[in-house]
Amino acid sequence: MTVAPERDEQELLAQFEATIGHHDRIEPRDWMPDGYRKTVVRQVAQHAHSEIIGMQPEGNWLTRAPSLRRKAILLAKVQDEAGHGLYLYSACETLGVSRDELTEMLISGRQKYSSIFNYPTLTYADVGTIGWLVDGAAICNQVPLCRTSYGPYGRAMIRVCKEESFHQRQGYELLATMMRGTDEQRAMVQESVNRFWWPALMMFGPPDDDSPNTAQSMAWGIKRNTNDDLRQRMVDMTVPQAEALGVTLPDPELCWNEERQAHDFGSPDWDEFKDVISGNGPCNAQRVEHRRRAWEDGAWVREAATAFARRSDDVQAAVR
């Protein structure tokens, strides 16, 4: 008996929803609604772009690290971020979109990356602050994604989170070392924290009541927590660490709420957030132009790799 296409799709949708309902994984070979596929592509691509663009602010200090040890640590961290980006691009490719297409969408502005990387790194303390606050925020955001519903993304997150945790600790260790140094070093750390605190809280995205994609992403199991829940988790995790470091977080409304057993805190400047993600941040144009130039300069490497792979396939075919 031939099954009507409409009924066939209804059965596939029911099977998809049952998989989501049981908190199982959706794999690349599985049927999925177009909306689910597009949402996963958008989220994973944005994550991959953030890892790749995120190499630039800290890479700015590779040649000026104060010691060979600090240079080696920073070089390893930047290489890790590159690996995360390539790993996530591979996860995105399982949904039928090529790396060339993803890069073109990044350079043309059709896909976004994390707003935090549009801020400049003005002092070496920023290397530590990015590790502590930015990678700390990444951990809060990404650990729940180890249970995201799309299989390749969730499995990629397990490795990424382990390395991001290491990055957060190296950032904290760098700041702790500077806080044991001179008055000038302590002032440099405090000034850096003052600049990055609010942009770090913006990393979780807009407030829940202004985030149109959150409800559907959570219904599909792509996201596991809302933006506001993750932001609260970040604040509660960071406050005791700031106290241990001896730095002040620049929020006069920050205080412990005994009833909620959590910290109250002020609201980031959401007008600034919208301005930055719209392309008007301090470094938006510089970051994208640098990525465009690197992509174009590396064209010969991609062409050589493609030619080598084609020749290897021909040799294998001739041997058979």
RODO-2510 file (C-alpha; in nm, 4 decimals, decimal comma):
residues 320
     n   res          X          Y          Z
     1     m     0,0000     0,0000     0,0000
     2     t     0,1305     0,3434    -0,0889
     3     v     0,1382     0,5901     0,2022
     4     a     0,0162     0,9389     0,1222
     5     p     0,2995     1,1953     0,1481
     6     e     0,1025     1,4025     0,4042
     7     r     0,0534     1,1027     0,6289
     8     d     0,4138     0,9983     0,5853
     9     e     0,5321     1,3404     0,7020
    10     q     0,2953     1,3310     0,9977
    11     e     0,4456     1,0000     1,1054
    12     l     0,7973     1,1391     1,0675
    13     l     0,7037     1,4453     1,2717
    14     a     0,5520     1,2258     1,5426
    15     q     0,8700     1,0178     1,5523
    16     f     1,0821     1,3345     1,5724
    17     e     0,8728     1,4748     1,8572
    18     a     0,8873     1,1427     2,0405
    19     t     1,2676     1,1482     2,0190
    20     i     1,2739     1,5044     2,1554
    21     g     1,0234     1,4090     2,4252
    22     h     1,2430     1,1205     2,5427
    23     h     1,5484     1,3536     2,5509
    24     d     1,7219     1,1378     2,2910
    25     r     1,9493     1,2690     2,0157
    26     i     1,8529     1,3762     1,6661
    27     e     2,1245     1,2500     1,4315
    28     p     2,2154     1,3811     1,0823
    29     r     2,0490     1,0828     0,9084
    30     d     1,7200     1,1386     1,0955
    31     w     1,4254     1,3266     0,9530
    32     m     1,3798     1,6715     1,1083
    33     p     1,1562     1,9747     1,0409
    34     d     1,3121     2,2483     0,8294
    35     g     1,2717     2,4930     1,1170
    36     y     1,4710     2,2656     1,3487
    37     r     1,7477     2,2246     1,0911
    38     k     1,7707     2,6015     1,0307
    39     t     1,7748     2,6772     1,4032
    40     v     2,0555     2,4290     1,4718
    41     v     2,2566     2,5593     1,1761
    42     r     2,2145     2,9170     1,2984
    43     q     2,3142     2,8350     1,6571
    44     v     2,6093     2,6078     1,5761
    45     a     2,7378     2,8437     1,3064
    46     q     2,7177     3,1406     1,5419
    47     h     2,9078     2,9390     1,7986
    48     a     3,1743     2,8384     1,5437
    49     h     3,2112     3,1974     1,4197
    50     s     3,2532     3,3164     1,7798
    51     e     3,5383     3,0726     1,8375
    52     i     3,7161     3,1817     1,5178
    53     i     3,6629     3,5576     1,5612
    54     g     3,7410     3,5167     1,9321
    55     m     4,1026     3,4354     1,8482
    56     q     4,1628     3,7965     1,7463
    57     p     4,1335     3,9913     2,0769
    58     e     4,3781     3,7642     2,2615
    59     g     4,5930     3,6980     1,9532
    60     n     4,6607     4,0709     1,9687
    61     w     4,8876     3,9987     2,2696
    62     l     5,0784     3,6936     2,1422
    63     t     5,3883     3,8939     2,0501
    64     r     5,3737     4,1051     2,3666
    65     a     5,3209     3,8459     2,6404
    66     p     5,5536     3,9333     2,9315
    67     s     5,7361     3,5973     2,9494
    68     l     5,7968     3,2810     2,7464
    69     r     5,5660     3,0910     2,9842
    70     r     5,2819     3,3386     2,9339
    71     k     5,3398     3,3354     2,5581
    72     a     5,3212     2,9530     2,5487
    73     i     4,9999     2,9520     2,7547
    74     l     4,8356     3,2144     2,5359
    75     l     4,9464     3,0478     2,2134
    76     a     4,8007     2,7148     2,3286
    77     k     4,4737     2,8816     2,4248
    78     v     4,4326     3,0596     2,0917
    79     q     4,5037     2,7303     1,9123
    80     d     4,2362     2,5630     2,1254
    81     e     3,9814     2,8233     2,0158
    82     a     4,0690     2,7591     1,6504
    83     g     4,0142     2,3885     1,7094
    84     h     3,6733     2,4567     1,8657
    85     g     3,5720     2,6583     1,5614
    86     l     3,6764     2,3877     1,3150
    87     y     3,5117     2,1179     1,5270
    88     l     3,1834     2,3107     1,5298
    89     y     3,1979     2,3870     1,1583
    90     s     3,2236     2,0109     1,1056
    91     a     2,9116     1,9597     1,3192
    92     c     2,7330     2,2208     1,1083
    93     e     2,8392     2,0493     0,7847
    94     t     2,6479     1,7367     0,8899
    95     l     2,3325     1,9423     0,8225
    96     g     2,4231     1,9993     0,4593
    97     v     2,5813     2,3440     0,4701
    98     s     2,9443     2,3835     0,3628
    99     r     3,2206     2,5672     0,5457
   100     d     3,2578     2,7989     0,2470
   101     e     2,8911     2,8966     0,2756
   102     l     2,9195     2,9536     0,6504
   103     t     3,2267     3,1731     0,6121
   104     e     3,0615     3,3744     0,3365
   105     m     2,7580     3,4331     0,5604
   106     l     2,9866     3,5496     0,8429
   107     i     3,1819     3,7909     0,6226
   108     s     2,8662     3,9294     0,4599
   109     g     2,7035     3,9863     0,8001
   110     r     2,4178     3,7399     0,7446
   111     q     2,5334     3,5347     1,0444
   112     k     2,6441     3,6733     1,3803
   113     y     2,9061     3,5928     1,6401
   114     s     2,9282     3,6719     2,0099
   115     s     2,9095     4,0465     2,0775
   116     i     3,1892     4,0289     2,3380
   117     f     3,4571     3,9924     2,0696
   118     n     3,3779     4,3356     1,9280
   119     y     3,5443     4,5015     2,2268
   120     p     3,9180     4,5854     2,2164
   121     t     4,1875     4,4363     2,4393
   122     l     4,3704     4,7440     2,5678
   123     t     4,6028     4,5924     2,8305
   124     y     4,7593     4,2552     2,9038
   125     a     4,5201     4,2182     3,1989
   126     d     4,2461     4,1771     2,9373
   127     v     4,3950     3,8364     2,8515
   128     g     4,3235     3,7234     3,2075
   129     t     3,9837     3,8925     3,2220
   130     i     3,8717     3,7276     2,8989
   131     g     3,9799     3,3889     3,0337
   132     w     3,8057     3,4434     3,3665
   133     l     3,4847     3,6227     3,2636
   134     v     3,4341     3,5438     2,8941
   135     d     3,5334     3,1782     2,9118
   136     g     3,3495     3,1602     3,2453
   137     a     3,0339     3,2810     3,0719
   138     a     3,0988     3,0331     2,7916
   139     i     3,1113     2,7480     3,0434
   140     c     2,7762     2,8527     3,1968
   141     n     2,6245     2,8664     2,8507
   142     q     2,7814     2,5564     2,7000
   143     v     2,7799     2,2906     2,9727
   144     p     2,3989     2,2478     2,9398
   145     l     2,4505     2,2187     2,5624
   146     c     2,6285     1,8858     2,6202
   147     r     2,2669     1,7608     2,6481
   148     t     2,1374     1,9481     2,3438
   149     s     1,9106     1,7461     2,1176
   150     y     2,1311     1,7523     1,8047
   151     g     2,3862     1,4718     1,8422
   152     p     2,6994     1,6115     1,6700
   153     y     2,6602     1,9443     1,8516
   154     g     2,6151     1,7878     2,1937
   155     r     2,9134     1,5571     2,1525
   156     a     3,1314     1,8473     2,0323
   157     m     3,0354     2,0426     2,3437
   158     i     3,1822     1,7788     2,5756
   159     r     3,5345     1,8385     2,4472
   160     v     3,4871     2,2153     2,4066
   161     c     3,3656     2,2574     2,7653
   162     k     3,6610     2,0677     2,9112
   163     e     3,9016     2,3024     2,7328
   164     e     3,6991     2,6149     2,8137
   165     s     3,7130     2,5178     3,1803
   166     f     4,0919     2,5083     3,1552
   167     h     4,0898     2,8493     2,9852
   168     q     3,8784     2,9974     3,2636
   169     r     4,1243     2,8730     3,5234
   170     q     4,4288     3,0090     3,3402
   171     g     4,2593     3,3486     3,3163
   172     y     4,1863     3,3480     3,6881
   173     e     4,5436     3,2403     3,7649
   174     l     4,6835     3,5242     3,5528
   175     l     4,4688     3,7825     3,7324
   176     a     4,5540     3,6350     4,0740
   177     t     4,9233     3,6678     3,9907
   178     m     4,8784     4,0316     3,8873
   179     m     4,6764     4,1053     4,2039
   180     r     4,9764     3,9871     4,4089
   181     g     5,1974     4,2312     4,2162
   182     t     5,2278     4,6098     4,2215
   183     d     4,9598     4,8739     4,2748
   184     e     4,9770     4,9497     3,9024
   185     q     4,9082     4,5837     3,8174
   186     r     4,6127     4,5679     4,0568
   187     a     4,4724     4,8876     3,9070
   188     m     4,5153     4,7384     3,5596
   189     v     4,3144     4,4294     3,6603
   190     q     4,0337     4,6356     3,8143
   191     e     4,0124     4,8612     3,5091
   192     s     3,9929     4,5566     3,2822
   193     v     3,7183     4,3943     3,4910
   194     n     3,5249     4,7226     3,4844
   195     r     3,5286     4,7203     3,1022
   196     f     3,4410     4,3535     3,0498
   197     w     3,1843     4,2841     3,3235
   198     w     2,8747     4,4125     3,1459
   199     p     2,9701     4,2832     2,7968
   200     a     3,0294     3,9412     2,9593
   201     l     2,6728     3,9409     3,0977
   202     m     2,5447     4,0383     2,7518
   203     m     2,6964     3,7166     2,6110
   204     f     2,3871     3,5226     2,7183
   205     g     2,1719     3,7246     2,4831
   206     p     1,8781     3,9593     2,5443
   207     p     1,6363     3,9224     2,8394
   208     d     1,3939     3,6311     2,8070
   209     d     1,0984     3,8597     2,7330
   210     d     1,2927     4,0040     2,4378
   211     s     1,4320     3,6751     2,3005
   212     p     1,1908     3,5480     2,0318
   213     n     1,3835     3,2276     1,9536
   214     t     1,4303     3,0961     2,3080
   215     a     1,0899     2,9316     2,3594
   216     q     1,1036     2,7269     2,0370
   217     s     1,4710     2,6341     2,0883
   218     m     1,3895     2,5026     2,4365
   219     a     1,0836     2,3146     2,3086
   220     w     1,3097     2,1381     2,0582
   221     g     1,5746     2,0711     2,3244
   222     i     1,8357     2,2738     2,1360
   223     k     1,8686     2,5083     2,4341
   224     r     1,8345     2,3746     2,7879
   225     n     1,8153     2,7013     2,9850
   226     t     1,6867     3,0515     2,9220
   227     n     1,9175     3,3507     2,8806
   228     d     1,8187     3,4969     3,2172
   229     d     1,8717     3,1663     3,4007
   230     l     2,2222     3,1363     3,2586
   231     r     2,3018     3,5009     3,3383
   232     q     2,1967     3,4446     3,6995
   233     r     2,4173     3,1351     3,7171
   234     m     2,7128     3,3384     3,5857
   235     v     2,6666     3,6113     3,8482
   236     d     2,6326     3,3654     4,1351
   237     m     2,9438     3,1773     4,0214
   238     t     3,1555     3,4896     3,9697
   239     v     3,0839     3,6981     4,2815
   240     p     3,2757     3,4746     4,5266
   241     q     3,5614     3,4430     4,2768
   242     a     3,5827     3,8240     4,2528
   243     e     3,5928     3,8465     4,6319
   244     a     3,8774     3,5927     4,6414
   245     l     4,0659     3,7876     4,3745
   246     g     4,0136     4,1185     4,5539
   247     v     3,8415     4,2972     4,2643
   248     t     3,5109     4,4843     4,2674
   249     l     3,2402     4,4063     4,0124
   250     p     3,1124     4,7385     3,8697
   251     d     2,7474     4,7020     3,9677
   252     p     2,6099     4,9128     4,2557
   253     e     2,2923     4,6999     4,2590
   254     l     2,4815     4,3752     4,3179
   255     c     2,3814     4,2173     4,6514
   256     w     2,2840     3,8832     4,8043
   257     n     1,9128     3,8095     4,8143
   258     e     1,8506     3,5848     5,1139
   259     e     1,4985     3,4985     5,0043
   260     r     1,5994     3,3872     4,6543
   261     q     1,9342     3,2442     4,7719
   262     a     2,0882     3,4210     4,4721
   263     h     2,2384     3,7576     4,3841
   264     d     2,0363     4,0557     4,2676
   265     f     2,2158     4,2549     4,0024
   266     g     2,1665     4,5480     3,7667
   267     s     2,0663     4,5386     3,4033
   268     p     2,3227     4,5636     3,1205
   269     d     2,2827     4,8438     2,8697
   270     w     2,0645     4,6626     2,6171
   271     d     2,0757     4,9558     2,3746
   272     e     2,4531     4,9114     2,3605
   273     f     2,4047     4,5362     2,3084
   274     k     2,1719     4,5919     2,0119
   275     d     2,4101     4,8481     1,8672
   276     v     2,7072     4,6078     1,8872
   277     i     2,5276     4,3073     1,7341
   278     s     2,4033     4,5392     1,4593
   279     g     2,7632     4,5970     1,3546
   280     n     2,8318     4,9254     1,5320
   281     g     3,0597     4,8051     1,8127
   282     p     3,4138     4,9350     1,8656
   283     c     3,5789     4,6578     1,6608
   284     n     3,3059     4,5014     1,4414
   285     a     3,4471     4,6215     1,1102
   286     q     3,8052     4,5359     1,2104
   287     r     3,7155     4,1809     1,3215
   288     v     3,5226     4,0930     1,0050
   289     e     3,7771     4,2533     0,7731
   290     h     4,0568     4,0557     0,9398
   291     r     3,8574     3,7334     0,8946
   292     r     3,7843     3,8171     0,5301
   293     r     4,1519     3,8816     0,4586
   294     a     4,2621     3,5592     0,6320
   295     w     4,0025     3,3592     0,4346
   296     e     4,1144     3,5068     0,1025
   297     d     4,4864     3,4710     0,1805
   298     g     4,4294     3,1041     0,2690
   299     a     4,2548     3,0187    -0,0591
   300     w     4,5695     2,8585    -0,2022
   301     v     4,5909     2,6203     0,0969
   302     r     4,2329     2,5013     0,0445
   303     e     4,2921     2,4610    -0,3293
   304     a     4,6126     2,2612    -0,2676
   305     a     4,4384     2,0362    -0,0140
   306     t     4,1510     1,9749    -0,2558
   307     a     4,3926     1,8905    -0,5384
   308     f     4,5865     1,6520    -0,3127
   309     a     4,2667     1,4766    -0,2022
   310     r     4,1530     1,4420    -0,5639
   311     r     4,4883     1,2953    -0,6667
   312     s     4,4807     1,0515    -0,3733
   313     d     4,1329     0,9353    -0,4782
   314     d     4,2588     0,8802    -0,8362
   315     v     4,5542     0,6755    -0,7108
   316     q     4,3267     0,4637    -0,4905
   317     a     4,0890     0,4081    -0,7821
   318     a     4,3759     0,3007    -1,0088
   319     v     4,5029     0,0480    -0,7503
   320     r     4,1605    -0,1161    -0,7238
***
